[in-house]
Amino acid sequence: MSTDKSQQRAELLRTVRDALQRAEFYCARTRHWDTRLLIISIICGALATVLAGGTVIGGSRALEAVGGWRILCSIVALLTASGTVAGALHKSFQITTRLSSAEKCVARLRALDAAIAASDLPSDDALETFQRISEEHAACLA
């Protein structure tokens, strides 16, 4: 293999590895938000239910323990609003779809990296594959 081809392969490998690093960071950040928003939604809904249900079961003594019905209703409203907002953000930002795309991008870039490093793939094919991945997963590589 000529030095020029060798340099071209090395440059392509650096480019793919740089893209892989960006995609892994995007994937990790997206996974973090996916987990965070889902946990907020679940915990807020569960706490609101426990507070409201607990005071129904406990009666007036439980209601007095939380400071009265106005405070209880305010806390339950805040919790349910927080859970609803977290769930709506998760859905409206399409976090699950973004995470799935990011994971696919990372897997494809890792496979391409291995193929280039092992010299199993001609440079032109590798470049074409990288361009396709870049187009399909532009958000992950920005």
Secondary structure in CASP SS format (residue, H / E / C, confidence):
PFRMAT SS
TARGET T0000
AUTHOR 0000-0000-0000
METHOD secondary structure of the structure
MODEL  1
M C 1.00
S C 1.00
T H 1.00
D H 1.00
K H 1.00
S H 1.00
Q H 1.00
Q H 1.00
R H 1.00
A H 1.00
E H 1.00
L H 1.00
L H 1.00
R H 1.00
T H 1.00
V H 1.00
R H 1.00
D H 1.00
A H 1.00
L H 1.00
Q H 1.00
R H 1.00
A H 1.00
E H 1.00
F H 1.00
Y H 1.00
C H 1.00
A H 1.00
R H 1.00
T H 1.00
R H 1.00
H H 1.00
W H 1.00
D H 1.00
T H 1.00
R H 1.00
L H 1.00
L H 1.00
I H 1.00
I H 1.00
S H 1.00
I H 1.00
I H 1.00
C H 1.00
G H 1.00
A H 1.00
L H 1.00
A H 1.00
T H 1.00
V H 1.00
L H 1.00
A H 1.00
G H 1.00
G H 1.00
T H 1.00
V H 1.00
I H 1.00
G H 1.00
G H 1.00
S H 1.00
R H 1.00
A H 1.00
L H 1.00
E H 1.00
A H 1.00
V C 1.00
G C 1.00
G C 1.00
W H 1.00
R H 1.00
I H 1.00
L H 1.00
C H 1.00
S H 1.00
I H 1.00
V H 1.00
A H 1.00
L H 1.00
L H 1.00
T H 1.00
A H 1.00
S H 1.00
G H 1.00
T H 1.00
V H 1.00
A H 1.00
G H 1.00
A H 1.00
L H 1.00
H H 1.00
K H 1.00
S H 1.00
F C 1.00
Q C 1.00
I H 1.00
T H 1.00
T H 1.00
R H 1.00
L H 1.00
S H 1.00
S H 1.00
A H 1.00
E H 1.00
K H 1.00
C H 1.00
V H 1.00
A H 1.00
R H 1.00
L H 1.00
R H 1.00
A H 1.00
L H 1.00
D H 1.00
A H 1.00
A H 1.00
I H 1.00
A H 1.00
A C 1.00
S C 1.00
D C 1.00
L C 1.00
P C 1.00
S H 1.00
D H 1.00
D H 1.00
A H 1.00
L H 1.00
E H 1.00
T H 1.00
F H 1.00
Q H 1.00
R H 1.00
I H 1.00
S H 1.00
E H 1.00
E H 1.00
H C 1.00
A H 1.00
A H 1.00
C H 1.00
L H 1.00
A C 1.00
END
